[in-house]
Amino acid sequence: MRKPGEPIYLRIHMVALALAVAAPLALPRLYEIVIGPLSFVARVVAGILIAAGAGVMLYRLYGPSARNEPGP
């Protein structure tokens, strides 16, 4: 049972969150497989930039759609 005021997250929110968590690790690795090797520093910087971008996207796109459950 949800508490009053607790956000209701939709399934799409959870999918987007899972992608945002996996993308900083998967995208540099995919780049290495398809295009060529990356240095460790390039992988770390790319991971940080991807994570920051994914966080901003989650906040901007899904923040307004996370409805709060009405109180009793």
PASEBA-1860 file (N, C-alpha, C; in nm, 3 decimals):
! residues 72
1> MRKPGEPI> 0.084/-0.117/0.000/0.000/0.000/0.000/0.089/0.124/0.000 ~ 0.054/0.219/-0.085/0.131/0.343/-0.093/0.089/0.440/0.015 ~ 0.186/0.518/0.060/0.157/0.624/0.156/0.102/0.745/0.080 ~ 0.023/0.829/0.142/-0.025/0.950/0.074/0.091/1.038/0.030 ~ 0.085/1.085/-0.095/0.189/1.169/-0.149/0.305/1.095/-0.210 ~ 0.309/0.962/-0.198/0.416/0.884/-0.257/0.397/0.880/-0.409 ~ 0.505/0.900/-0.486/0.489/0.903/-0.632/0.449/0.768/-0.690 ~ 0.372/0.773/-0.795/0.333/0.654/-0.870/0.420/0.650/-0.995
9> YLRIHMVA> 0.509/0.554/-1.005/0.596/0.544/-1.121/0.537/0.446/-1.220 ~ 0.538/0.485/-1.345/0.487/0.400/-1.451/0.596/0.304/-1.496 ~ 0.557/0.202/-1.570/0.653/0.103/-1.619/0.759/0.170/-1.707 ~ 0.719/0.269/-1.786/0.815/0.336/-1.874/0.922/0.409/-1.792 ~ 0.887/0.455/-1.673/0.986/0.519/-1.586/1.093/0.418/-1.546 ~ 1.051/0.298/-1.514/1.147/0.196/-1.471/1.235/0.150/-1.588 ~ 1.178/0.140/-1.707/1.257/0.103/-1.825/1.361/0.212/-1.855 ~ 1.319/0.337/-1.850/1.411/0.448/-1.875/1.522/0.452/-1.770
17> LALAVAAP> 1.488/0.425/-1.645/1.589/0.422/-1.540/1.689/0.310/-1.563 ~ 1.642/0.192/-1.602/1.732/0.080/-1.631/1.825/0.114/-1.747 ~ 1.771/0.178/-1.850/1.856/0.217/-1.963/1.957/0.323/-1.922 ~ 1.917/0.416/-1.837/2.009/0.521/-1.791/2.121/0.463/-1.706 ~ 2.093/0.355/-1.634/2.196/0.291/-1.552/2.291/0.208/-1.640 ~ 2.237/0.142/-1.742/2.317/0.054/-1.826/2.395/0.130/-1.933 ~ 2.345/0.243/-1.980/2.406/0.314/-2.092/2.550/0.359/-2.067 ~ 2.586/0.412/-1.949/2.725/0.456/-1.931/2.827/0.342/-1.942
25> LALPRLYE> 2.785/0.222/-1.916/2.876/0.108/-1.931/2.868/0.047/-2.070 ~ 2.748/0.039/-2.125/2.728/-0.031/-2.250/2.771/0.050/-2.373 ~ 2.746/0.179/-2.375/2.776/0.257/-2.495/2.927/0.267/-2.525 ~ 3.013/0.295/-2.425/3.157/0.291/-2.459/3.204/0.152/-2.502 ~ 3.148/0.050/-2.442/3.186/-0.088/-2.481/3.140/-0.117/-2.624 ~ 3.020/-0.074/-2.659/2.970/-0.091/-2.795/3.058/-0.015/-2.894 ~ 3.101/0.105/-2.858/3.192/0.182/-2.943/3.320/0.104/-2.968 ~ 3.374/0.043/-2.862/3.497/-0.035/-2.878/3.478/-0.154/-2.970
33> IVIGPLSF> 3.364/-0.218/-2.963/3.338/-0.336/-3.046/3.322/-0.295/-3.191 ~ 3.248/-0.187/-3.217/3.215/-0.148/-3.354/3.326/-0.068/-3.420 ~ 3.383/0.030/-3.350/3.474/0.124/-3.414/3.620/0.095/-3.381 ~ 3.652/0.087/-3.255/3.792/0.063/-3.220/3.815/0.087/-3.072 ~ 3.938/0.065/-3.028/3.968/0.075/-2.886/3.963/0.219/-2.834 ~ 3.928/0.230/-2.705/3.927/0.357/-2.633/4.024/0.346/-2.517 ~ 4.086/0.456/-2.483/4.172/0.455/-2.365/4.083/0.452/-2.239 ~ 4.146/0.422/-2.128/4.071/0.416/-2.002/4.011/0.552/-1.968
41> VARVVAGI> 4.087/0.657/-1.988/4.039/0.792/-1.957/3.920/0.827/-2.046 ~ 3.928/0.793/-2.174/3.817/0.821/-2.266/3.692/0.745/-2.224 ~ 3.708/0.621/-2.179/3.593/0.542/-2.132/3.529/0.605/-2.009 ~ 3.613/0.651/-1.916/3.562/0.713/-1.793/3.490/0.843/-1.824 ~ 3.552/0.928/-1.906/3.490/1.056/-1.941/3.360/1.033/-2.016 ~ 3.359/0.941/-2.111/3.237/0.910/-2.186/3.128/0.859/-2.091 ~ 3.165/0.772/-1.998/3.068/0.720/-1.901/3.008/0.830/-1.815 ~ 3.091/0.922/-1.770/3.042/1.032/-1.686/2.948/1.122/-1.766
49> LIAAGAGV> 2.988/1.156/-1.889/2.903/1.241/-1.973/2.770/1.174/-2.007 ~ 2.774/1.045/-2.038/2.651/0.972/-2.069/2.562/0.965/-1.946 ~ 2.620/0.939/-1.829/2.541/0.931/-1.706/2.477/1.065/-1.673 ~ 2.554/1.174/-1.689/2.498/1.307/-1.662/2.386/1.340/-1.760 ~ 2.407/1.310/-1.886/2.303/1.335/-1.986/2.178/1.252/-1.961 ~ 2.197/1.126/-1.925/2.082/1.039/-1.897/2.007/1.088/-1.774 ~ 2.078/1.135/-1.673/2.013/1.187/-1.553/1.929/1.310/-1.583 ~ 1.985/1.401/-1.662/1.910/1.522/-1.699/1.787/1.485/-1.782
57> MLYRLYGP> 1.805/1.391/-1.875/1.690/1.349/-1.957/1.581/1.286/-1.871 ~ 1.619/1.200/-1.776/1.519/1.140/-1.688/1.445/1.246/-1.609 ~ 1.518/1.342/-1.557/1.457/1.448/-1.477/1.361/1.532/-1.560 ~ 1.404/1.572/-1.680/1.322/1.660/-1.763/1.203/1.589/-1.825 ~ 1.220/1.464/-1.869/1.113/1.395/-1.941/1.012/1.328/-1.850 ~ 1.060/1.266/-1.742/0.969/1.183/-1.662/0.932/1.243/-1.528 ~ 0.995/1.351/-1.487/0.958/1.416/-1.361/0.814/1.462/-1.358 ~ 0.769/1.534/-1.461/0.629/1.581/-1.460/0.526/1.468/-1.467
65> SARNEPGP> 0.563/1.353/-1.525/0.465/1.247/-1.540/0.458/1.153/-1.419 ~ 0.546/1.171/-1.321/0.541/1.090/-1.199/0.436/1.153/-1.108 ~ 0.316/1.101/-1.117/0.203/1.158/-1.042/0.211/1.120/-0.895 ~ 0.158/1.204/-0.812/0.147/1.171/-0.670/0.010/1.113/-0.642 ~ 0.009/1.013/-0.557/-0.119/0.951/-0.518/-0.195/1.049/-0.429 ~ -0.322/1.069/-0.455/-0.400/1.160/-0.371/-0.409/1.109/-0.228 ~ -0.415/1.201/-0.136/-0.427/1.165/0.006/-0.567/1.113/0.039 ~ -0.585/1.061/0.160/-0.716/1.005/0.198/-0.822/1.110/0.217
END
